[in-house]
Amino acid sequence: MDQKRKTWNENQKKLRHLLSPSGDCNAAIALFIDQHSALHSSQMSQIGFWSFSDEVLQGLEERYLRCVPPGSAHSILWVFWHLARIEDVTMNLLVAGLPQLFFDENWYKQLGCISHDTGNSLDPIQILSLSQGLDLNILFAYRLAVGLRTRSTVNNLKAEDLQRRVPSSRLE
């Protein structure tokens, strides 16, 4: 995994350059899609592509996903939930100007979440409660839906979109 992480980090540097005003929009989008695939399950990319997500989850018992290890602030499950929430907010609200899937498709009801934001302000007891209460299948279905929407959004971006600032109304 160390070599894959090193390659991923190198590609992030390339992506930053490609996103600059002198960069190549099409190359940036293609590299973003590859990088995005590495963070989601291979089910999302549907190309049998290796992913960090698959590697983390491979052979891991559910109880380990839900526990918060001593000295840690979060469970693995909380991290997956948080990543889905952050991607849903940033890509839908900020980039595309669309409603979050969390609310638009009622994922918040299916997930039964105690938090409707990204969970940054949850205290340790709330993090453990969320980790214990989430339905794995629903969480991973939500994360898949978010990933697929992100890919669609990014594949429809144009060069001028990559340089556009997020309107302040979306930041509110």
N, C-alpha and C positions, 0 to 999 in steps of 0.2 A: 504494500500500500504506500510505502514511502516514495517510491518512484512515481506512482500515479499522483500523489499529492504534489510532488515537485513539478510534474508536468502541468497539473492543474494551475498551480501558482504562476508558472511561466506563461501559460495561456491567459491568465488574468491580466498580466502586464501587457501582453499583445492586445488584448481586448481594450484596455484603457487607451492605448495608442490608436487603435482603429476607431474609437469613439471620439477622438479629437477632431477639431474642424478640418484638419488635413487628412483624416483617416478615410477608409473605404467602407461605406455603409453596408454593402452586400457582404463583405468579408466579416464585418463586425457582427452582423445578424447571424451568419453561419457559425461563427465561433461562439457567440452567445448561446445558440441552440445546443451546440456540443457541450459547453460548460454546464448548461442547465440540465442536460441529460445525465451528466455525471452526478448531479445532486439528487435527482429523483429516482424512483424505482425504474428498472428497465421496462416495466409495463408501460410507463408513460411515454418513453421514446419509441417503443414497439419495434426496435431494431436489434434486440438482444444485446444491447450495449451494456458493458460493465458500469456499475454505479457505486458511489460511496454508500448510498442508502442501502442497496442490496447487501453490500459487504457488512455493514453494521448489523443488519437484521438477520443475516444468515446464521441459522442454528441457535439463535438467542431465545431463551425461554421467556414467555410473557411476563413472568414475575420480575425478571431483570429489566424489562422495558419500563415497568411501572414503579420500581423502587428508586428512591433518591439515595445514592451511595453516601456513606459518611464522608464529610468534607466537601461534598458537592452541593450545589444549590438546586439542581434540576434533575429530573428523570430523563431518560432517553425519549420516552413518550412525550413529555412536555416539550422537549426540543423539536420533535417532529411537528407537534401541534403549533408551536411558536413559529417555526419556519413557514408552515402553510399560511398562518395568519399574516405574517410579514409580507409574504409574496402576494397574497390576496389584496392587501391594502396598497402596497406600492404599485403593483402592476395594473390593478383595476382602477383604483381611485386616482392615483397620481399620474400614471402613464396614459392609460386609455380613457380616463374620465367616465368609467363605467361603475355601476354599483358593485360592491364586494359580493362574491358568490356566497360568502358566509351568511349574508342576509337575503340576497336576491333569490337564492335557491333553498333557503331555510335550513342550511347546514347547522346553524346555531341550535335549532330545535332538535335535530337528529343527534347532534353531539351532546346536547344537554350541558353545555358549558356554563360554568359559574362566571366566566369572564367573556365579554364580547369585544374586548380590545385585543391587543397582542400579548397580554399576560405579563408585561414587564413589571407591573406594580403588585403582582401577587406575592403574598407572604409565604413562608415555607409550608405552613399548614394548608393553604389554598393550593399550592403547587402539588403537594402530595394528594390532596383531594381530587384535583383535576386528573392527575396521573392514574389514580385508582379508578376513577369513574368513566373515563373515555372508552368507548367501544372501538376496538382496534380496526375492525372492518370499515366502520363509518369514517374514522379519522383518515385512514389511508385512501378511502374513496374520495373524501374531500380534498386531500392533498393532490390526488391524481387529477381531479376536476380543475383545481387551481393551476397545476402544471400545464394541462392541456390548453386552458384559456391563455396562459402566459405565452405559450408557443404561438398560438393564433395571433395574439396581439403583436408580438415581436415580428413575426413573419409579414405583417401588414404595415410595418413602419417604413417610412421614407427617410432619406438623408436629412431633410429639414427637421423631422421629428426627433432625430438623435441630438440635435443642437438646441431644441426648444426647452425653455425653462418651464417648470411646473407652475401653472397659474396659482396665485395665492388663494383663490377660492377653493381649490382642491386641497391645499395644505390645511385649511381650517377643518 
